[in-house]
Amino acid sequence: MQMSPSEELEQMAVRSLNEAIQLDRQGSRGNAISRYQRANEILLKLCSLYPEAPQNKLYKEQIENCQRRISALKAPDGQLDSPEPPGSKQSMKLEQFVLGEKPKVKWSEIADLHDAKKAIEEAVVFPVKRPDLFPLGWPRGILFFGPPGCGKTLLAAAIATEIDAVFYSVDAASIMSKWLGESEKNVAELFNSARAAAKDGAPVIIFIDEIDSLVGIRSDEVGGEVRTRNQFLKEMDNILDKKRRNHVYVIGATNKPWVLDEPFIRRFQKRIYVPLPNAEARREMFNIYTENLSIAPDVIPETIVEKTEGYSGSDLRDIFQNAQTRVVREVFESGHSKNQEDTRPISMEDFRETLKKRKPSVSTQMLGMYDKWFDTYKAL
């Protein structure tokens, strides 16, 4: 298969880096500097030719690493910290993505989202607790989509808590060329590690945030993107095999479901809309966010619920945070910052002033796009 121009450039950069590292180890400073500079030139060209590519962040990090190494090699005192720049020729370290301490998020801490919770119970919780009741298998690919700040990550963490799962938390940018030339190997290693962890019957969740960066539709595919996407597709098919009875789940989250490629959409058998909080959810959030706050008697919860229609969960948290900050500012400006008893309760006026300065982060146009996509691809 013929490589694309971007793939050729990426491989040229990798070769230059490898040569630079080898020369660096041999003590050939001048030649090593020349090869590091060549690698940087190629990476800069990639960034300029494909400014929207998700790997650009990684390319820029590598450019900075090489530049630091060049500066160290040019230093007159000859003190060299390391024989090679960080990140070159290393495998992705999976342990950094496995959360040693289980997420401590309970269902009760997630306001409303009854449809999402029901779908999750049917797809994950029930099969883990009674796999014998599912002779035809169970869904292993789950997609959460919806506006930012509405609890997609929180839901994934709650699932891990509910079934006591090994929890891999990764973002698509980390998978996509975490180290140059290693993208598809990273995907394979991630899934191999998850399958190994599930061999003894333990449930495993691979949570991939901003999954559109990995499986979105793009006109120009950079470097090893095609191979990486194909590897991900292969791994998804492997865990979706109904003959397999292990409990490895892939949960993807995205704020932009409309950019997902259709072959990948089909692999997510459950596609769950996580919407803006409705009135009931906002009432629950009021109770959750005010649990550790001092609230004045003039604060009317229903008024705040009514005035925050269209706000996301993270918007609401920021509103309560900002209202508390108004109280804190008064304490510091009065010169009594050391006396806890001088703190007054948050008043209705604090909320009014905060709401004047804080508008919803999601537009009605964007909400329409979510509704349209859900009508087309819903799978609860």
C-alpha positions as CSV (number, residue, x, y, z in Angstrom):
1,M,0.0,0.0,0.0
2,Q,1.4,3.3,-1.1
3,M,2.0,5.8,1.7
4,S,0.5,9.2,1.7
5,P,2.8,12.3,1.6
6,S,2.0,12.9,5.3
7,E,3.0,9.4,6.2
8,E,6.2,9.7,4.3
9,L,7.0,12.9,6.1
10,E,6.3,11.4,9.5
11,Q,8.5,8.4,8.8
12,M,11.3,10.8,7.6
13,A,11.0,12.6,11.0
14,V,11.1,9.3,12.9
15,R,14.2,8.2,10.9
16,S,16.0,11.6,11.6
17,L,15.1,11.3,15.3
18,N,16.5,7.7,15.5
19,E,19.7,8.7,13.8
20,A,20.0,11.8,16.1
21,I,19.6,9.6,19.2
22,Q,22.2,7.1,17.9
23,L,24.7,9.8,17.2
24,D,23.9,11.4,20.5
25,R,24.7,8.2,22.3
26,Q,28.0,7.9,20.4
27,G,29.0,11.3,21.5
28,S,28.9,12.8,18.0
29,R,27.5,16.2,19.0
30,G,27.7,18.0,15.8
31,N,26.1,15.3,13.7
32,A,23.4,14.7,16.4
33,I,22.5,18.4,16.4
34,S,22.2,18.3,12.6
35,R,19.8,15.3,12.7
36,Y,17.7,16.8,15.5
37,Q,17.4,20.0,13.5
38,R,16.4,18.0,10.4
39,A,13.7,16.2,12.4
40,N,12.4,19.6,13.6
41,E,12.2,20.9,10.1
42,I,10.1,18.0,9.0
43,L,7.8,18.2,12.0
44,L,7.3,21.9,11.4
45,K,6.4,21.2,7.8
46,L,3.8,18.6,8.9
47,C,2.3,21.2,11.3
48,S,2.1,23.8,8.6
49,L,0.6,21.5,5.9
50,Y,-2.0,19.9,8.2
51,P,-2.8,22.6,10.8
52,E,-6.0,20.8,12.0
53,A,-4.4,17.3,12.6
54,P,-4.8,16.0,16.1
55,Q,-1.1,15.0,16.2
56,N,0.0,18.6,15.9
57,K,0.1,18.9,19.7
58,L,2.4,15.9,19.9
59,Y,4.6,17.1,17.0
60,K,5.0,20.4,18.8
61,E,6.0,18.7,22.0
62,Q,8.6,16.7,20.2
63,I,9.9,19.8,18.5
64,E,10.3,21.4,21.9
65,N,12.1,18.3,23.2
66,C,14.5,18.3,20.3
67,Q,15.2,22.0,20.7
68,R,16.0,21.5,24.4
69,R,18.3,18.7,23.5
70,I,20.0,20.8,20.8
71,S,20.6,23.6,23.4
72,A,22.1,21.1,25.9
73,L,24.4,19.7,23.2
74,K,25.5,23.2,22.4
75,A,26.2,24.1,26.0
76,P,29.9,24.7,26.6
77,D,30.1,22.9,29.9
78,G,29.0,19.7,28.2
79,Q,26.5,18.7,30.9
80,L,23.9,16.4,29.3
81,D,20.9,15.3,31.2
82,S,19.8,12.4,29.0
83,P,21.1,10.6,26.0
84,E,17.8,11.2,24.1
85,P,14.8,13.5,24.1
86,P,11.8,12.4,26.3
87,G,9.2,10.5,24.3
88,S,11.4,9.2,21.4
89,K,11.3,5.5,20.7
90,Q,9.3,4.7,23.8
91,S,6.0,2.7,24.1
92,M,3.0,4.3,25.5
93,K,3.0,3.6,29.3
94,L,-0.4,2.1,29.9
95,E,-0.1,2.3,33.7
96,Q,-0.5,6.1,33.5
97,F,-4.0,5.5,32.1
98,V,-5.1,2.9,34.6
99,L,-6.6,4.5,37.6
100,G,-5.2,2.7,40.7
101,E,-7.8,4.3,42.9
102,K,-11.3,3.4,41.8
103,P,-13.5,6.4,40.9
104,K,-15.7,7.2,43.8
105,V,-18.8,8.3,42.0
106,K,-22.2,6.9,42.9
107,W,-25.4,6.8,40.9
108,S,-27.0,9.0,43.5
109,E,-24.4,11.8,42.8
110,I,-25.6,12.0,39.2
111,A,-28.7,14.1,38.8
112,D,-31.5,12.8,36.7
113,L,-30.3,11.1,33.4
114,H,-32.8,8.2,34.1
115,D,-32.8,7.0,30.5
116,A,-29.0,7.0,30.4
117,K,-28.7,5.1,33.7
118,K,-31.3,2.5,32.5
119,A,-29.5,1.9,29.3
120,I,-26.2,1.5,31.2
121,E,-27.7,-1.0,33.6
122,E,-29.0,-3.1,30.8
123,A,-25.7,-3.0,28.8
124,V,-23.1,-3.2,31.6
125,V,-24.3,-3.7,35.1
126,F,-26.8,-6.6,34.6
127,P,-24.4,-8.6,32.3
128,V,-21.6,-8.3,34.8
129,K,-23.8,-9.5,37.7
130,R,-25.6,-12.2,35.8
131,P,-23.9,-13.1,32.5
132,D,-25.9,-16.4,32.4
133,L,-29.0,-14.4,31.6
134,F,-27.5,-13.1,28.3
135,P,-27.1,-16.1,26.0
136,L,-26.9,-13.8,23.0
137,G,-24.2,-11.7,24.6
138,W,-24.4,-8.0,25.6
139,P,-23.4,-4.6,24.2
140,R,-19.7,-3.8,24.8
141,G,-19.5,-0.5,22.8
142,I,-21.2,2.5,24.4
143,L,-21.2,6.0,23.1
144,F,-22.1,9.0,25.3
145,F,-22.8,12.2,23.3
146,G,-24.1,15.6,24.1
147,P,-23.1,19.1,25.1
148,P,-19.9,19.6,27.1
149,G,-20.2,19.7,30.9
150,C,-23.3,17.5,31.2
151,G,-21.8,14.4,32.9
152,K,-20.5,12.1,30.3
153,T,-17.2,11.5,32.1
154,L,-19.1,11.3,35.4
155,L,-21.3,8.5,34.1
156,A,-18.3,6.5,33.0
157,A,-16.8,6.8,36.4
158,A,-20.0,5.8,38.1
159,I,-20.2,2.7,36.0
160,A,-16.7,1.7,37.0
161,T,-17.7,2.2,40.7
162,E,-20.9,0.2,40.3
163,I,-19.2,-2.9,38.8
164,D,-15.8,-2.4,40.5
165,A,-14.1,-2.3,37.1
166,V,-10.5,-1.8,36.1
167,F,-10.7,1.7,34.6
168,Y,-8.6,2.9,31.7
169,S,-9.1,6.6,31.2
170,V,-7.5,7.9,28.0
171,D,-8.1,10.7,25.6
172,A,-8.0,10.2,21.8
173,A,-5.0,12.5,21.4
174,S,-2.9,10.3,23.7
175,I,-3.7,7.3,21.5
176,M,-3.2,9.1,18.3
177,S,0.6,9.2,18.0
178,K,1.5,9.5,21.6
179,W,4.9,8.7,20.4
180,L,5.8,9.2,16.8
181,G,5.1,6.2,14.6
182,E,3.5,4.2,17.4
183,S,-0.2,5.0,17.1
184,E,-1.6,1.6,15.9
185,K,0.8,-0.2,18.3
186,N,-0.6,1.9,21.2
187,V,-4.2,0.9,20.3
188,A,-3.3,-2.8,20.1
189,E,-1.4,-2.6,23.4
190,L,-4.3,-0.8,25.1
191,F,-6.8,-3.5,24.1
192,N,-4.4,-6.4,24.9
193,S,-3.8,-5.0,28.3
194,A,-7.6,-4.7,28.9
195,R,-8.2,-8.3,27.7
196,A,-5.5,-9.6,30.0
197,A,-7.0,-7.7,33.0
198,A,-10.4,-9.3,32.2
199,K,-9.2,-12.9,31.9
200,D,-10.0,-13.7,35.5
201,G,-13.6,-12.4,35.1
202,A,-12.9,-8.8,36.3
203,P,-14.8,-6.2,34.3
204,V,-12.7,-3.6,32.4
205,I,-13.7,-0.2,31.1
206,I,-11.7,1.6,28.4
207,F,-13.0,5.2,28.6
208,I,-12.0,7.3,25.6
209,D,-12.7,11.0,25.9
210,E,-13.1,13.1,22.7
211,I,-13.3,10.0,20.7
212,D,-14.2,12.0,17.6
213,S,-10.4,12.9,17.4
214,L,-9.8,9.2,16.8
215,V,-12.8,8.0,14.7
216,G,-14.0,11.3,13.1
217,I,-14.4,12.0,9.4
218,R,-11.6,14.0,7.9
219,S,-10.7,14.8,4.3
220,D,-6.9,14.7,4.9
221,E,-5.6,11.8,7.1
222,V,-2.2,12.5,8.5
223,G,0.6,10.0,9.1
224,G,-0.6,6.7,10.5
225,E,-4.2,7.8,11.1
226,V,-5.6,5.3,8.6
227,R,-3.7,2.4,10.1
228,T,-4.6,3.5,13.6
229,R,-8.3,3.8,12.8
230,N,-8.2,0.4,11.1
231,Q,-6.5,-1.1,14.2
232,F,-9.2,0.4,16.5
233,L,-11.9,-1.0,14.2
234,K,-10.3,-4.5,14.4
235,E,-10.0,-4.3,18.2
236,M,-13.6,-3.2,18.5
237,D,-14.8,-6.1,16.4
238,N,-12.7,-8.4,18.6
239,I,-14.4,-7.4,21.8
240,L,-17.8,-7.3,20.2
241,D,-17.5,-11.0,19.2
242,K,-20.6,-12.6,20.8
243,K,-18.6,-15.8,21.4
244,R,-16.4,-14.0,23.9
245,R,-17.8,-13.9,27.4
246,N,-15.4,-11.5,29.0
247,H,-16.3,-8.1,30.2
248,V,-14.3,-5.5,28.3
249,Y,-16.3,-2.4,27.5
250,V,-15.3,0.6,25.3
251,I,-17.1,3.8,26.4
252,G,-16.5,6.7,24.1
253,A,-17.5,10.3,24.8
254,T,-17.9,13.1,22.3
255,N,-19.4,16.6,22.1
256,K,-19.5,16.3,18.2
257,P,-21.2,13.0,17.3
258,W,-22.0,14.3,13.8
259,V,-18.3,14.0,12.8
260,L,-18.1,10.3,13.7
261,D,-17.5,7.9,10.8
262,E,-20.4,5.5,10.2
263,P,-18.4,2.2,10.4
264,F,-17.5,3.3,14.0
265,I,-21.0,4.4,14.9
266,R,-22.2,0.9,14.2
267,R,-19.7,-0.6,16.7
268,F,-21.2,1.4,19.5
269,Q,-24.4,-0.6,20.1
270,K,-25.6,1.8,22.7
271,R,-25.6,5.4,21.7
272,I,-26.8,7.5,24.7
273,Y,-27.7,11.2,24.6
274,V,-26.5,13.0,27.7
275,P,-28.5,16.2,27.4
276,L,-28.6,19.5,29.3
277,P,-30.1,19.1,32.8
278,N,-33.9,19.5,32.9
279,A,-35.7,21.2,35.8
280,E,-35.7,18.0,37.9
281,A,-31.9,17.6,37.4
282,R,-31.3,21.3,38.3
283,R,-33.2,20.9,41.5
284,E,-31.0,17.9,42.4
285,M,-27.9,19.9,41.5
286,F,-29.0,22.7,43.7
287,N,-29.1,20.3,46.6
288,I,-25.8,18.7,45.7
289,Y,-23.9,22.0,45.2
290,T,-25.4,23.7,48.3
291,E,-24.7,20.8,50.6
292,N,-21.5,22.4,52.0
293,L,-22.5,26.0,51.4
294,S,-24.2,28.5,53.8
295,I,-27.4,29.7,52.0
296,A,-29.4,32.7,53.2
297,P,-33.2,32.2,53.8
298,D,-34.1,34.6,50.9
299,V,-32.7,32.1,48.4
300,I,-35.6,30.4,46.5
301,P,-34.4,27.2,44.9
302,E,-37.3,27.2,42.4
303,T,-36.4,30.6,41.1
304,I,-32.8,29.5,40.5
305,V,-34.0,26.4,38.7
306,E,-36.2,28.5,36.5
307,K,-33.6,31.0,35.6
308,T,-30.9,28.4,34.8
309,E,-32.9,26.7,32.0
310,G,-30.4,26.0,29.2
311,Y,-27.4,25.8,31.4
312,S,-25.1,22.7,31.5
313,G,-24.1,21.0,34.7
314,S,-20.7,22.6,34.6
315,D,-22.3,26.0,34.0
316,L,-24.4,25.5,37.2
317,R,-21.4,24.4,39.2
318,D,-19.6,27.6,38.1
319,I,-22.7,29.7,39.1
320,F,-22.6,28.4,42.6
321,Q,-18.8,28.8,42.7
322,N,-19.0,32.4,41.5
323,A,-21.8,33.2,44.1
324,Q,-19.6,31.9,46.8
325,T,-16.6,33.9,45.5
326,R,-18.7,37.1,45.9
327,V,-19.0,36.2,49.6
328,V,-15.3,35.4,49.9
329,R,-14.3,38.7,48.2
330,E,-16.2,40.6,50.9
331,V,-14.4,38.8,53.6
332,F,-11.0,39.6,52.2
333,E,-11.9,43.2,51.4
334,S,-13.1,43.7,55.0
335,G,-9.8,42.5,56.4
336,H,-11.3,39.6,58.3
337,S,-10.0,36.8,56.0
338,K,-8.8,34.7,59.1
339,N,-12.1,34.6,60.8
340,Q,-14.5,31.9,59.5
341,E,-17.4,33.3,61.5
342,D,-17.3,36.5,59.5
343,T,-18.5,34.8,56.4
344,R,-22.1,35.6,55.5
345,P,-24.5,33.2,53.8
346,I,-24.9,33.3,50.0
347,S,-27.9,35.5,49.2
348,M,-30.4,35.7,46.3
349,E,-28.7,38.9,45.2
350,D,-25.4,36.9,44.8
351,F,-27.2,34.6,42.4
352,R,-28.8,37.4,40.5
353,E,-25.5,39.2,40.0
354,T,-23.8,36.0,39.0
355,L,-26.5,35.1,36.4
356,K,-26.2,38.6,34.9
357,K,-22.5,37.8,34.1
358,R,-22.8,34.1,33.2
359,K,-24.7,32.9,30.1
360,P,-25.3,29.3,29.0
361,S,-22.3,27.7,27.2
362,V,-24.4,25.8,24.7
363,S,-26.4,27.5,21.9
364,T,-29.9,26.6,20.8
365,Q,-28.5,25.9,17.3
366,M,-26.1,23.3,18.8
367,L,-28.9,21.7,20.7
368,G,-30.8,21.3,17.5
369,M,-27.8,19.4,16.0
370,Y,-27.8,17.0,18.9
371,D,-31.5,16.3,18.6
372,K,-31.2,15.7,14.9
373,W,-28.3,13.3,15.3
374,F,-30.1,11.4,18.1
375,D,-33.2,11.0,15.9
376,T,-31.0,9.5,13.3
377,Y,-28.7,7.2,15.3
378,K,-30.4,6.7,18.7
379,A,-29.7,3.3,20.3
380,L,-30.8,3.0,23.9
